């Protein structure tokens, strides 16, 4: 019988290099796309809904998140709250 590979990924874990890249991307999106006049921004409720149910978001709003740091930060906070609430339920 073949032995199981020792490189079993644990749920929720990612390699350090991926974590570093993800943190760089988050920092870039949250700071480098100012939109002081909030042009083209969707309502906060829409961002919160997308954070709770990602597949419900229109592609235009998802694209906007990659071009507007204020909206990305709002979305990130809503996503964090959503994940925290989900963990409490479990």
Helices and strands as residue ranges (DSSP letters): H 16-31, H 44-52, G 54-56, H 59-65, H 69-89
